[in-house]
Amino acid sequence: MKAFLIFRLGRILLVYLQEEIDDEQVVELLRELSRKVRTSRARAVIVDLSDVEVMDTYLAENIQRLATTMSLFRAEVVVAGLGAHAISALKAFDMSFGSDLHFALDAEQALSKLGCRIIEVGS
């Protein structure tokens, strides 16, 4: 089973990361996402980590690498859905993400940070 899914929302790509992702799958994600950003001319990438409960240094460093790579394509990166355990781990690792990476509580807030208006239909 693939550890990630990539959805296109206009010029925004939504990456859904499942809980378990190994080293090879991280490399595959970076490769596939780079190709999709380039071919779709995406202006932003949202990385949804809502199902990731365990954040290790390897995953944190690769999220930073993803943000740096996407900045070369002039695409913003917003990480959404970090749980309390993951945030605690990031603080414990003393990770510094720099200006290439932004954070949101969920995908809806990430879209809002990117300037998208969300219209509820049928409410």
Order of alpha helices (4+ residues) and beta strands (2+ residues): beta-beta-alpha-beta-alpha-beta-alpha-beta-alpha
